[in-house]
Amino acid sequence: MYKHLLSVGGFTLLSRITGFLRDVMLGAILGAGLAADAFVIAFRLPNHFRAIFGEGAFNAAYVPTYSQVLEKGGNAQARQFSSQIFTLLLISQIVLLAVAWMFMPQIVTLLAPGFKDDPEKFALAITLTRITFPYLLMVTLVTLLSGTLNAHRQFAVAAFAPVLLNLAMIGALALAFLFPSAGHAAAAGVLLAGTLELGLLIFAAIKSGVMAKIVRPRFGPNVKRFFTVLGPAVIGSAGVQIAMFADTIIASLLPTGSVSSIYYADRIYQLPIGVIGIAAGTVLLPEMSRRFASGDKDGAFHAQNRTLALTLVLTAPFAVAFLTIPDVIMRGVFLRGQFSADAAMASANVLAAYGFGLMAIVGIRSAVASFQAQGDTKTPMMISLGAVAVNVALKFTLYQSLGAVGLAFATAVGAWVNVILLTVLAIKRGSMYPDGLLGKIAGATVIASVILGLCAVLMEIPLLRLVAKIGHFPFELHLVMMGGIGLAIYAGVLLIMLKAFDVSLASLRRKT
């Protein structure tokens, strides 16, 4: 499992690196003003729907069901099942696309009501969203094919596919002079990316012999079981997206640049979530599903505990950095071109608020697997809706006094409510069994994180004075030096504490 986890994590890291370069170009070319706000809406809208009907809900229902069909009925029945779902998914997405195109002004008004006060921004957001929305259809089919390949323990291609989004947008931005605006170029890059991702996954599925076909829809037992699980999963995923919709809606009511500030902070925030959290969830769900289906409950718990330990160790230094040096991060990454110092500080404040909830956000994917791997999507749904209620209520309470920072902080609080309830209930039901080794690793990580945080606060000003004397690329150099020294401190303290707690790398492997 670790091999697959590292494979997914490696390609996801590549995706985040290229995504980082993409966002640096967006920041330099679009800045954090009117055009950037319009593109963020155009980019977020199909991604909101994708998260509701695609990756989140679909994987929660499809992967365990497909794994069970494959385990009990073999490849032929599994392929028949995937073809039925593929066909139904394609039909539903074509209908959704047609409706969205026709009613795009109303949809943009619903998502960003504050844009109505600025006709230029509103018109641009409608145009760009019409360009980007077909991405939803293509990436939803990509999600199905990715889930099929993952169930067959083929993770690499699906993990690589998002890289194409970043490369396509980078290429389009480089040719922005050929488009009416840089916003149009970025939107065209999104559309191109969907085409490339779908082509890649179709090729991989055909090569592996698991490509779904367009067939006449039939609601057999497996398809009915899929939809029985999908319903609660959609509601659960929609709950998270409702909170994100609330972010976008409320931010559109704030001064111009607020939507962009949240976007740029979120892009940094999503780096550890994507590389660590999503990679862990992608590998852990089919692994636990397979083990539960075969009756290996202890093996499922072991896989979950080792995944939780690894994600905890890898996520902690990001959380410390976001909380202690968000200004260093945002200046070093984005402060150039059209992205001003004021925009960097605004985004830094949002990043710090997000950082409070980072550990919870990353942990949710592993905690949810306790339920989803056994076909239970109702419990995570109810917990998610409860957490979203807390989240949205806080957003409306805090946005007037704290602005975009209040929206991010509410997201963090909601994430902690979600993961704590999931963990407590999973342990109570016997669906999660944290072991002593996980506790030791958590203790070592906490000590290393506290020391890292103290060092980051003490190092920031002296290093800033040092790089100021050098003169060239001071903000970038400051970030690199802080990151390098911080990594060495964290790794060193962590290794010392693990040794003190008698934890070795060999102990992370399952003894059979």
Residue pairs with C-beta under 8 A, 6 or more apart in sequence:
1 283
1 284
1 287
1 303
1 306
1 307
2 306
4 153
4 155
4 283
4 287
5 279
5 280
5 283
5 307
5 310
7 155
7 156
7 159
8 155
8 156
8 159
8 279
8 282
8 283
9 275
9 276
9 279
9 280
10 159
11 156
11 159
11 160
11 163
12 159
12 162
12 274
12 275
12 278
12 279
13 275
14 160
14 163
15 159
15 160
15 162
15 163
15 165
15 166
15 274
16 270
16 271
16 274
16 275
18 163
18 166
18 167
18 170
19 162
19 165
19 166
19 267
19 270
19 271
19 274
20 267
20 271
20 333
21 166
21 170
22 166
22 169
22 170
22 173
23 264
23 267
23 333
23 334
24 333
24 334
24 336
25 169
25 170
25 173
25 174
26 36
26 39
26 169
26 173
26 186
27 264
27 333
27 334
27 336
27 337
27 338
27 339
28 334
28 336
28 337
28 338
28 339
29 173
29 176
29 182
29 337
29 338
30 36
30 39
30 182
30 183
30 186
30 260
30 338
31 260
31 337
31 338
31 339
31 340
31 343
32 257
32 260
32 261
32 264
32 338
32 339
32 340
32 343
32 346
32 347
33 256
33 257
33 260
33 338
34 118
34 120
34 121
34 124
34 256
35 124
35 181
35 182
35 183
36 183
36 257
36 259
36 260
36 263
37 115
37 121
37 125
37 252
37 256
37 257
37 259
37 260
38 115
38 121
38 124
38 125
38 128
38 183
39 128
39 183
39 186
39 187
40 259
40 260
40 263
41 108
41 111
41 112
41 115
41 125
41 128
41 129
41 248
41 252
41 259
42 125
42 128
42 129
42 131
42 132
42 183
42 187
42 190
43 132
43 186
43 187
43 190
44 111
44 244
44 248
44 263
45 107
45 108
45 111
45 129
45 132
45 133
46 129
46 132
46 133
46 135
46 136
46 139
46 190
47 136
48 111
48 241
48 244
48 245
49 96
49 136
50 135
50 136
50 139
50 140
50 143
51 237
51 240
51 241
51 244
52 234
52 237
52 238
52 241
53 92
53 140
53 234
53 237
54 136
54 139
54 140
54 143
55 143
56 233
56 236
56 237
56 240
57 230
57 233
57 234
57 236
57 237
57 238
58 89
58 140
58 143
58 144
58 147
58 230
58 233
59 143
59 147
59 285
60 229
60 230
60 233
60 236
60 237
60 285
60 368
60 372
60 377
60 380
61 226
61 227
61 229
61 230
61 233
61 377
62 85
62 144
62 147
62 226
62 230
63 147
63 150
63 151
63 285
63 286
63 289
64 229
64 285
64 289
64 372
64 373
64 374
64 375
65 81
65 222
65 225
65 226
65 229
65 375
66 78
66 81
66 82
66 147
66 148
66 151
67 151
67 286
67 289
67 290
67 293
68 289
68 293
68 375
69 77
69 78
69 81
69 222
70 77
70 78
70 151
70 152
71 290
71 293
71 294
72 293
75 209
75 210
77 222
78 151
78 210
79 210
79 212
80 215
81 220
81 222
81 223
81 226
82 144
82 148
82 210
82 212
83 212
83 213
83 214
83 215
84 215
84 217
84 218
84 220
84 222
84 223
85 144
85 212
85 223
85 226
86 141
86 144
86 212
86 213
86 214
87 212
87 213
87 214
87 215
87 216
87 217
88 217
88 223
89 140
89 141
89 144
90 137
90 141
90 214
91 217
93 136
93 137
93 140
93 141
94 137
96 136
96 137
97 133
97 134
97 136
97 137
100 107
100 133
101 130
101 133
104 126
104 129
104 130
104 133
105 126
107 129
108 115
108 122
108 125
108 126
108 129
109 115
109 116
109 122
110 249
111 245
111 248
111 249
111 252
112 122
112 125
112 248
112 249
112 252
112 259
113 249
113 252
113 253
114 251
114 252
114 253
114 254
115 121
115 122
115 125
115 252
116 122
118 256
121 256
124 181
124 183
127 184
128 183
128 184
128 186
128 187
131 184
131 187
131 188
131 190
131 191
132 187
132 190
132 191
134 191
134 194
135 190
135 191
135 193
135 194
136 194
137 194
138 194
138 195
138 197
138 198
139 194
139 197
139 198
141 198
141 201
142 158
142 161
142 194
142 197
142 198
142 201
144 212
145 158
145 201
145 202
145 204
145 205
145 211
145 212
146 157
146 158
146 161
146 201
148 205
148 210
148 212
149 155
149 157
149 158
149 201
149 204
149 205
149 208
149 210
150 158
150 282
150 283
150 286
151 286
152 208
152 210
153 286
154 204
154 208
155 282
155 283
157 200
157 201
157 204
158 201
158 204
158 282
159 279
159 282
160 200
161 197
161 200
161 201
162 197
164 193
164 196
164 197
164 200
165 189
165 190
165 193
165 194
165 197
166 193
167 193
168 189
168 190
168 192
168 193
168 196
169 186
169 189
169 190
169 193
170 189
171 189
171 192
172 179
172 185
172 186
172 188
172 189
172 192
173 182
173 185
173 186
173 189
175 185
176 182
176 185
176 186
178 185
179 185
179 188
202 211
205 211
205 212
219 227
229 375
229 377
230 377
232 377
232 378
232 380
232 381
233 372
233 377
233 380
233 381
235 381
235 385
236 377
236 380
236 381
236 382
236 384
236 385
237 384
239 381
239 384
239 385
239 387
239 388
240 384
240 388
242 388
242 392
243 388
243 391
243 392
243 395
243 410
243 411
243 414
246 391
246 392
246 395
246 396
246 407
247 262
247 395
247 407
247 411
248 259
250 395
250 396
250 399
250 407
251 258
251 259
251 262
251 404
251 407
252 258
252 259
253 399
254 399
254 403
254 404
257 343
257 346
258 346
258 403
258 404
260 343
261 343
261 346
261 347
261 350
261 404
262 350
262 404
262 407
262 408
264 330
264 334
264 339
264 343
264 347
265 326
265 330
265 347
265 348
265 350
265 351
265 354
265 408
266 350
266 354
268 322
268 329
268 330
268 333
268 351
269 322
269 351
269 354
269 355
269 358
271 318
272 314
272 315
272 318
272 319
272 358
272 362
273 358
273 361
273 362
275 314
276 311
276 314
276 315
276 362
277 311
277 315
277 361
277 362
277 363
277 364
277 365
277 366
278 365
280 307
280 310
280 311
280 362
280 365
280 366
281 365
281 366
281 368
281 369
283 307
284 303
284 304
284 307
284 365
284 366
284 369
285 369
285 372
285 373
287 300
287 303
288 300
288 303
288 304
288 369
288 370
288 373
289 372
289 373
289 374
291 297
291 299
291 300
291 303
291 373
292 300
292 373
292 374
299 510
300 373
301 432
301 433
301 435
302 510
304 366
304 369
304 370
304 432
305 433
305 434
305 435
305 437
305 438
306 508
306 510
307 366
308 363
308 366
308 434
308 438
309 437
309 438
309 441
309 442
309 508
310 508
311 362
311 363
311 366
312 359
312 363
312 441
312 442
312 445
313 441
313 445
313 494
315 358
315 359
315 362
316 359
316 445
316 446
316 448
316 449
316 452
316 490
317 449
317 452
317 486
317 487
317 490
318 355
318 358
319 355
319 358
319 359
319 449
320 449
320 452
320 453
320 456
320 486
320 490
321 329
321 355
321 456
321 482
321 483
321 486
322 329
322 351
322 352
322 354
322 355
322 358
323 352
323 355
323 356
323 453
324 453
324 456
324 457
324 460
325 456
325 460
325 482
326 348
326 349
326 351
326 352
326 355
327 344
327 345
327 348
328 460
328 475
328 478
328 479
328 482
329 348
329 351
329 479
330 344
330 345
330 347
330 348
330 351
331 341
331 344
331 348
331 475
331 478
331 479
332 475
332 476
332 478
332 479
332 480
333 479
334 343
334 344
334 347
335 341
335 344
335 475
346 404
349 404
349 405
350 404
350 405
350 407
350 408
351 408
352 405
353 405
353 406
353 408
353 409
353 411
353 412
354 408
354 411
354 412
355 412
356 409
356 412
356 413
357 411
357 412
357 413
357 414
357 415
357 416
358 412
360 412
360 415
360 416
360 418
360 419
360 420
361 415
361 419
363 419
363 423
364 415
364 418
364 419
364 422
367 419
367 422
367 423
367 426
367 432
368 380
368 422
370 422
370 426
370 431
370 432
371 377
371 379
371 380
371 422
371 426
371 431
372 380
374 431
379 425
380 422
383 418
383 421
383 422
383 425
384 418
386 417
386 421
387 414
387 415
387 417
387 418
387 421
388 414
390 413
390 414
390 417
391 410
391 411
391 413
391 414
391 417
392 410
394 406
394 409
394 410
394 413
394 414
395 406
395 407
395 410
395 411
397 406
397 410
398 406
398 407
398 409
398 410
399 406
399 407
400 406
402 409
423 432
426 432
427 433
427 434
437 503
437 507
437 508
440 498
440 501
440 502
440 503
441 498
441 501
441 503
443 497
443 501
444 494
444 497
444 498
444 500
444 501
444 503
445 494
447 493
447 497
448 490
448 493
448 494
448 497
449 490
451 489
451 490
451 493
452 486
452 489
452 490
452 493
455 485
455 486
455 489
456 482
456 486
459 482
459 485
459 486
460 482
463 478
463 481
463 482
463 485
464 474
464 478
466 481
467 474
467 477
467 478
467 481
468 474
470 477
498 504
